[in-house]
Each structure stands twice: as structure tokens, then as C-alpha cells.
């Protein structure tokens, strides 16, 4: 997978998925891609934040970043009376529940 898909990105990204050799590749777009594999540290109160001293520290996206990018808009639309859905999709154990619910001081999108 290209490195460019991983950094905390705030611009639309595009990618393709190869299918059968006789067919054109499937194309898709996504709004955000978040890095949370490494590049973080835990503060004394348990909050997980970016670690500036780690090579991937600039890539790491914390819970507040995800909330600001996605949660605020969904919440605003819901309070304005629109049906709203925030859908987390990804590989097993990739952090979908963590991003939505969070844990302790690391509040997820629905807890902010």
C-alpha cells in the first residue's frame, strides 16, 4: 500500500482496487485517512498524544482530530434536524470502536 495513504490527511484521496484481469480496476475516493499505528505517547493522565520525537509523530492523529474532522459536522447536522450517520469501516482490530467510543480520557467521536 502506498505510503501516501497513511498520513493524517485532510484532503480527498483516491485509490483503485484491482479486479479480474479482464475488467477495469474499481476506483473509490475517501475523505480522510488516519495514522494511529505508532508515533504517539501516553501522558501522565493517560491521554494519548502525538510524540514529536518519533519518526511517525507528525502522522499520528489523536481522538480530538478525528472528532474535529468528522464528529462535529455529523453532530451539527443532527442538531439541525437532518438524519446523520457516521460509519467506521476497516480491517478487524484497526481501531473503529476506539475512534467512535474511545476509552477513559481518550474520548471517541461519540463522547466529545
N, C-alpha and C positions, 0 to 999 in steps of 0.2 A: 504494500500500500504506500502511495507517495507520502513523503514527509509533510507536504503542504496541507494534507487533510487534518492534521492533528492540532496545530496551534489554536489557541483561543482566538477565534476569528469572528468578526462582526460584519462580514460581507458575504453575499450569497456564494456558494461553492457549487461546482458542477462535477459530476463524475459519470463514468459509464460502467456497466456490468456486462462482461462478455456473455453471450448466449451460445447457441449452437453455431458451428462454423458457417452454416448456410444462411444465418439470419444477421441482421444489423444488431449491434450492441444496444442494450437498453440504456437510455440516458435518464438521469434524475438530478434534481437540484435539492440542496438543503441550505437552511439559513445559518446554522451555527454548528460548529464542531468544537468540543471542549476537551482539553487535555487534563487528566487527573491521575495519570499513572504514577508520576513521580514529580519532583520539583516543588515539594511542599514541606512544611514543618508544622509541628504542633506547639502552640503557645502554652504557657503555664496553666491557663484556664481550660485547655482542651480544644480551643479553636484552631482549625487547620487553615493555614495561610500559605501564600507563595513564599518560597525560600530563594531569596535573591542570590545566594551563594551556590545554588545548584545549577548545573548546566541547563536544566529544563525549567528553571524557576519562572522565566518570562512566559512560558507556555501555560503554566498551571492556572486553572480557573477555579475560584472558590465558589461556595454556595451563593454568596451575595451577587456575584457576577451573573450566575445563571438566573437568579431571581430578577435582577435588573433587566437582563436581556429578554426574558420570556414571561416571567410571572406577573410583572407589573401590568403589562399590556392585556394579558388574559383577565386579570382581576379588574382592571379598569373597564373592560368591555362587559364583564359580568355585572358590575355595579351599574352600568348604563343600560342594563336590561337585555343584552344580547346573550344568546346561548354561547358558551365558551368551553373549549376543550384544550387541555394541554396533554399531548400524547408523547410518552417516552418510549423510544424504540431502540433496541440494541441487543448485543450478544448477552447471553447469560452471565451474570456476575459483573457486568460492565458499569454498574452504578446508577441504574434507572431509579430504583427505590431511594437510594441515597440522595439523588438530585431532587426528587419530588418530596420526600418526607424528611430526610436528614436524620440527625441524631444528636441529642444534647444541645450544646451551644452552636453546633453546626446545623442550623435550621435549614430545612429544604424549602423549595419553592412554595409549598402549601402552608408552611409555618411562618413565613415572613410577614 
